[in-house]
């Protein structure tokens, strides 16, 4: 890991950009974090729109996490931002757009082509980021995962033992294979569902929540579309992490 820049935000949060091989990322640590008082870490997931595009939202989430005593980190997803374009992903996105514009159902073939390779490529990169972040003296366990592509969160929750709890944003386009993985998850989960999400199949989201094997799982369903998440929903997610990561 190589830090490329740093700045102190106005609330005392230290923001550092880094590279991990070819992968860009950002780490935010609260002013209270130190070698004698390391902060638990939350990995901030995001859709594959690029870190530059997602920065305002990610920085806002990180600052809220820092106010609760957490460090937060994110990395660029494969094929996004300044990373090399990924022909297979571009084709899958084009096929998805065509189906949606034609008003056709999005078939399993398109969903699998769009999501499964992203999961296969990105999950090992998140694990490599953990390998690099956790040895930092100001960072400590346990680790949480929050938001982003729900299929990435499912795979990480299943295969990464350092992740103790996860907040997942319910979304469509979940391959059938991920339902099988969901049944094997055991960590505590907090799932957020926007009831009127224009891009989400509500029943599929409910079926996925039902499939999760965790003994402790909570579904927070709120009225409104994809971008209308109420502030109290974020507060509930923060309380969830406070219970499981402090």
SESE-967746 format. One record per residue (C-alpha): residue number from 0; x, y, z. Coordinates in Angstrom, 1 decimal, m for minus. Example, Ala and Ser with C-alpha at 12.3 -4.5 7.8 and 13.67 -1.06 7.14 Angstrom:
+------+--------+--------+--------+
! resi !     c1 !     c2 !     c3 !
+------+--------+--------+--------+
!    0 !   12.3 !   m4.5 !    7.8 !
!    1 !   13.7 !   m1.1 !    7.1 !
+------+--------+--------+--------+
//
This chain:
+------+--------+--------+--------+
! resi !     c1 !     c2 !     c3 !
+------+--------+--------+--------+
!    0 !    0.0 !    0.0 !    0.0 !
!    1 !    1.3 !    3.4 !   m1.0 !
!    2 !   m0.3 !    6.6 !    0.3 !
!    3 !   m0.4 !    9.3 !   m2.4 !
!    4 !   m2.1 !   12.2 !   m0.6 !
!    5 !   m3.6 !   13.3 !    2.7 !
!    6 !   m5.7 !   16.1 !    4.0 !
!    7 !   m7.5 !   16.9 !    7.3 !
!    8 !  m11.2 !   17.6 !    6.8 !
!    9 !  m12.9 !   20.3 !    8.8 !
!   10 !  m14.1 !   17.9 !   11.4 !
!   11 !  m10.6 !   16.5 !   12.1 !
!   12 !  m11.0 !   13.4 !   10.0 !
!   13 !   m7.8 !   12.4 !    8.2 !
!   14 !   m8.4 !   11.5 !    4.6 !
!   15 !   m5.7 !    9.6 !    2.8 !
!   16 !   m5.7 !    8.4 !   m0.8 !
!   17 !   m3.7 !    5.3 !   m1.5 !
!   18 !   m2.9 !    2.8 !   m4.2 !
!   19 !   m2.7 !   m0.9 !   m3.8 !
!   20 !   m1.0 !   m2.1 !   m6.9 !
!   21 !   m3.2 !   m0.7 !   m9.6 !
!   22 !   m6.2 !   m0.2 !   m7.3 !
!   23 !   m6.9 !    3.3 !   m6.0 !
!   24 !   m8.6 !    3.7 !   m2.6 !
!   25 !   m9.3 !    6.1 !    0.2 !
!   26 !   m8.9 !    5.8 !    3.9 !
!   27 !  m10.6 !    8.0 !    6.5 !
!   28 !   m9.6 !    7.9 !   10.1 !
!   29 !  m11.2 !    9.8 !   13.0 !
!   30 !   m9.1 !   12.3 !   15.0 !
!   31 !   m9.3 !   10.0 !   18.0 !
!   32 !   m7.6 !    7.0 !   16.2 !
!   33 !   m4.1 !    6.2 !   17.3 !
!   34 !   m1.7 !    3.3 !   18.0 !
!   35 !   m3.0 !    3.3 !   21.6 !
!   36 !   m6.6 !    3.6 !   20.6 !
!   37 !   m7.1 !    2.0 !   17.2 !
!   38 !  m10.4 !    2.5 !   15.4 !
!   39 !  m12.6 !   m0.4 !   14.2 !
!   40 !  m12.9 !   m0.4 !   10.4 !
!   41 !  m15.9 !   m0.2 !    8.0 !
!   42 !  m15.4 !   m1.0 !    4.4 !
!   43 !  m17.6 !    1.3 !    2.3 !
!   44 !  m19.1 !   m0.5 !   m0.8 !
!   45 !  m20.4 !    1.5 !   m3.7 !
!   46 !  m21.9 !    0.9 !   m7.2 !
!   47 !  m19.4 !    0.6 !  m10.2 !
!   48 !  m19.7 !    4.3 !  m11.1 !
!   49 !  m16.1 !    5.3 !  m10.2 !
!   50 !  m14.7 !    6.8 !   m7.0 !
!   51 !  m14.6 !   10.4 !   m8.4 !
!   52 !  m18.4 !   10.2 !   m9.1 !
!   53 !  m19.2 !    8.5 !   m5.8 !
!   54 !  m16.7 !   10.6 !   m3.7 !
!   55 !  m19.3 !   13.1 !   m2.1 !
!   56 !  m21.5 !   10.3 !   m1.0 !
!   57 !  m18.6 !    8.1 !    0.2 !
!   58 !  m17.0 !   11.0 !    2.1 !
!   59 !  m20.3 !   11.8 !    3.8 !
!   60 !  m20.7 !    8.2 !    4.9 !
!   61 !  m17.1 !    8.1 !    6.1 !
!   62 !  m17.5 !   11.3 !    8.2 !
!   63 !  m20.6 !    9.9 !    9.8 !
!   64 !  m18.7 !    6.7 !   10.6 !
!   65 !  m15.8 !    8.8 !   12.0 !
!   66 !  m18.2 !   10.7 !   14.3 !
!   67 !  m19.1 !    7.3 !   15.8 !
!   68 !  m15.4 !    6.4 !   16.3 !
!   69 !  m14.9 !    4.2 !   13.1 !
!   70 !  m12.3 !    4.4 !   10.4 !
!   71 !  m13.6 !    3.8 !    6.9 !
!   72 !  m12.1 !    2.8 !    3.6 !
!   73 !  m13.1 !    2.1 !    0.0 !
!   74 !  m11.4 !    1.0 !   m3.2 !
!   75 !  m12.1 !    1.4 !   m6.9 !
!   76 !  m14.0 !   m1.5 !   m8.4 !
!   77 !  m12.7 !   m3.4 !  m11.4 !
!   78 !  m13.4 !   m1.7 !  m14.7 !
!   79 !  m14.5 !    1.6 !  m13.0 !
!   80 !  m13.1 !    5.1 !  m12.6 !
!   81 !   m9.5 !    5.3 !  m13.9 !
!   82 !   m9.0 !    1.6 !  m14.0 !
!   83 !   m8.8 !   m0.2 !  m17.4 !
!   84 !  m12.1 !   m0.7 !  m19.1 !
!   85 !  m13.4 !   m4.3 !  m18.9 !
!   86 !  m14.9 !   m5.4 !  m22.2 !
!   87 !  m17.1 !   m8.1 !  m20.8 !
!   88 !  m18.6 !   m5.8 !  m18.3 !
!   89 !  m19.2 !   m3.1 !  m20.9 !
!   90 !  m21.1 !   m5.6 !  m23.0 !
!   91 !  m23.2 !   m6.9 !  m20.1 !
!   92 !  m24.2 !   m3.3 !  m19.3 !
!   93 !  m25.1 !   m2.6 !  m22.9 !
!   94 !  m27.3 !   m5.8 !  m22.9 !
!   95 !  m28.9 !   m4.7 !  m19.7 !
!   96 !  m29.7 !   m1.2 !  m21.0 !
!   97 !  m31.2 !   m2.7 !  m24.2 !
!   98 !  m33.4 !   m5.0 !  m22.3 !
!   99 !  m34.6 !   m2.3 !  m19.9 !
!  100 !  m35.2 !    0.2 !  m22.7 !
!  101 !  m37.2 !   m2.4 !  m24.6 !
!  102 !  m39.3 !   m3.1 !  m21.5 !
!  103 !  m38.2 !   m6.7 !  m21.6 !
!  104 !  m37.5 !   m8.8 !  m18.5 !
!  105 !  m33.8 !   m9.0 !  m17.6 !
!  106 !  m32.8 !  m12.6 !  m18.0 !
!  107 !  m30.5 !  m14.7 !  m15.8 !
!  108 !  m27.9 !  m14.7 !  m18.5 !
!  109 !  m27.5 !  m11.0 !  m18.5 !
!  110 !  m27.6 !  m10.8 !  m14.6 !
!  111 !  m24.9 !  m13.5 !  m14.4 !
!  112 !  m22.7 !  m11.9 !  m17.0 !
!  113 !  m23.0 !   m8.5 !  m15.3 !
!  114 !  m22.6 !   m9.5 !  m11.6 !
!  115 !  m20.7 !  m12.7 !  m11.2 !
!  116 !  m17.4 !  m11.6 !  m12.8 !
!  117 !  m17.5 !   m8.4 !  m10.8 !
!  118 !  m17.9 !  m10.4 !   m7.6 !
!  119 !  m15.1 !  m12.8 !   m8.6 !
!  120 !  m12.7 !  m10.0 !   m9.4 !
!  121 !  m13.6 !   m7.5 !   m6.6 !
!  122 !  m13.8 !   m9.7 !   m3.5 !
!  123 !  m10.1 !  m10.7 !   m3.6 !
!  124 !   m9.3 !   m7.1 !   m4.0 !
!  125 !  m11.3 !   m6.1 !   m0.9 !
!  126 !   m9.5 !   m8.9 !    1.0 !
!  127 !   m6.1 !   m7.5 !   m0.2 !
!  128 !   m7.2 !   m4.1 !    1.0 !
!  129 !   m7.9 !   m5.6 !    4.4 !
!  130 !   m4.5 !   m7.2 !    4.4 !
!  131 !   m2.9 !   m3.8 !    3.9 !
!  132 !   m5.2 !   m1.7 !    6.2 !
!  133 !   m5.4 !   m3.8 !    9.3 !
!  134 !   m1.6 !   m3.7 !   10.1 !
!  135 !   m1.8 !    0.1 !   10.3 !
!  136 !   m1.3 !    1.0 !   14.0 !
!  137 !   m4.4 !    3.4 !   14.0 !
!  138 !   m6.7 !    0.7 !   12.6 !
!  139 !   m8.0 !   m2.3 !   14.6 !
!  140 !  m10.7 !   m4.9 !   14.3 !
!  141 !  m13.4 !   m5.9 !   14.1 !
!  142 !  m14.4 !   m5.0 !   10.6 !
!  143 !  m17.8 !   m4.2 !    9.0 !
!  144 !  m18.9 !   m4.0 !    5.4 !
!  145 !  m21.5 !   m1.4 !    4.3 !
!  146 !  m23.5 !   m0.8 !    1.1 !
!  147 !  m22.5 !   m1.2 !   m2.5 !
!  148 !  m23.3 !   m4.1 !   m4.8 !
!  149 !  m25.2 !   m6.5 !   m2.6 !
!  150 !  m23.7 !   m9.6 !   m4.3 !
!  151 !  m20.2 !   m8.4 !   m3.4 !
!  152 !  m21.4 !   m8.0 !    0.2 !
!  153 !  m22.9 !  m11.5 !    0.2 !
!  154 !  m19.6 !  m13.0 !   m1.0 !
!  155 !  m17.5 !  m11.0 !    1.4 !
!  156 !  m19.8 !  m11.9 !    4.4 !
!  157 !  m19.4 !  m15.5 !    3.5 !
!  158 !  m15.7 !  m15.9 !    2.7 !
!  159 !  m14.0 !  m13.2 !    4.8 !
!  160 !  m13.7 !  m14.2 !    8.5 !
!  161 !  m12.4 !  m10.7 !    9.5 !
!  162 !  m15.8 !   m9.2 !    8.7 !
!  163 !  m18.0 !   m9.4 !   11.8 !
!  164 !  m21.2 !   m7.6 !   10.6 !
!  165 !  m22.6 !   m6.1 !    7.4 !
!  166 !  m25.1 !   m3.5 !    6.3 !
!  167 !  m26.5 !   m4.3 !    2.9 !
!  168 !  m28.6 !   m2.2 !    0.5 !
!  169 !  m31.2 !   m4.4 !   m1.1 !
!  170 !  m31.0 !   m4.4 !   m4.9 !
!  171 !  m32.1 !   m6.4 !   m7.9 !
!  172 !  m29.9 !   m8.2 !  m10.4 !
!  173 !  m28.8 !  m10.8 !   m7.9 !
!  174 !  m27.7 !  m14.0 !   m9.6 !
!  175 !  m29.4 !  m17.2 !   m8.4 !
!  176 !  m26.1 !  m18.6 !   m7.3 !
!  177 !  m25.8 !  m15.8 !   m4.7 !
!  178 !  m29.0 !  m17.0 !   m3.0 !
!  179 !  m27.2 !  m20.2 !   m2.2 !
!  180 !  m24.3 !  m18.3 !   m0.8 !
!  181 !  m26.7 !  m16.2 !    1.3 !
!  182 !  m28.1 !  m19.3 !    3.0 !
!  183 !  m24.6 !  m20.0 !    4.3 !
!  184 !  m24.0 !  m16.5 !    5.9 !
!  185 !  m23.9 !  m16.5 !    9.7 !
!  186 !  m22.8 !  m12.9 !   10.7 !
!  187 !  m25.3 !  m10.3 !   11.9 !
!  188 !  m26.9 !   m8.4 !    9.0 !
!  189 !  m28.8 !   m5.2 !    8.7 !
!  190 !  m30.6 !   m4.9 !    5.3 !
!  191 !  m32.0 !   m1.7 !    4.0 !
!  192 !  m34.8 !   m1.8 !    1.4 !
!  193 !  m36.4 !    1.2 !   m0.3 !
!  194 !  m40.0 !    0.0 !   m0.8 !
!  195 !  m40.6 !    2.0 !   m4.0 !
!  196 !  m37.1 !    1.6 !   m5.6 !
!  197 !  m37.7 !    2.0 !   m9.3 !
!  198 !  m34.9 !   m0.3 !  m10.2 !
!  199 !  m35.5 !   m3.0 !   m7.7 !
!  200 !  m37.7 !   m6.1 !   m7.7 !
!  201 !  m39.2 !   m5.8 !   m4.3 !
!  202 !  m40.2 !   m9.5 !   m4.1 !
!  203 !  m36.7 !  m10.6 !   m5.1 !
!  204 !  m35.3 !   m8.4 !   m2.3 !
!  205 !  m37.6 !  m10.0 !    0.2 !
!  206 !  m36.8 !  m13.5 !   m1.0 !
!  207 !  m33.1 !  m12.8 !   m0.7 !
!  208 !  m33.6 !  m11.5 !    2.9 !
!  209 !  m35.5 !  m14.7 !    3.7 !
!  210 !  m32.6 !  m16.7 !    2.3 !
!  211 !  m29.9 !  m15.2 !    4.6 !
!  212 !  m28.8 !  m17.8 !    7.1 !
!  213 !  m27.9 !  m15.4 !    9.9 !
!  214 !  m29.6 !  m15.8 !   13.2 !
!  215 !  m29.5 !  m12.0 !   13.6 !
!  216 !  m30.8 !  m10.3 !   10.6 !
!  217 !  m32.9 !   m7.1 !   10.4 !
!  218 !  m34.8 !   m5.7 !    7.4 !
!  219 !  m35.5 !   m2.0 !    7.4 !
!  220 !  m38.0 !   m1.1 !    4.7 !
!  221 !  m38.7 !    2.5 !    4.0 !
!  222 !  m41.1 !    4.2 !    1.6 !
!  223 !  m39.4 !    6.0 !   m1.3 !
!  224 !  m37.2 !    5.5 !   m4.3 !
!  225 !  m33.6 !    4.5 !   m4.6 !
!  226 !  m32.2 !    7.8 !   m3.7 !
!  227 !  m34.7 !    8.7 !   m1.0 !
!  228 !  m33.1 !    6.9 !    2.0 !
!  229 !  m34.2 !    8.7 !    5.1 !
!  230 !  m31.7 !    9.9 !    7.7 !
!  231 !  m33.2 !    7.7 !   10.4 !
!  232 !  m32.3 !    4.7 !    8.3 !
!  233 !  m28.7 !    5.7 !    8.3 !
!  234 !  m28.9 !    6.3 !   12.0 !
!  235 !  m30.2 !    2.8 !   12.6 !
!  236 !  m27.4 !    1.3 !   10.5 !
!  237 !  m24.9 !    3.3 !   12.7 !
!  238 !  m26.4 !    1.9 !   15.8 !
!  239 !  m26.1 !   m1.6 !   14.3 !
!  240 !  m22.4 !   m1.2 !   13.8 !
!  241 !  m22.0 !    0.4 !   17.2 !
!  242 !  m23.4 !   m2.8 !   18.8 !
!  243 !  m21.3 !   m5.2 !   16.8 !
!  244 !  m17.9 !   m3.4 !   16.1 !
!  245 !  m17.2 !   m1.6 !   19.4 !
+------+--------+--------+--------+
//
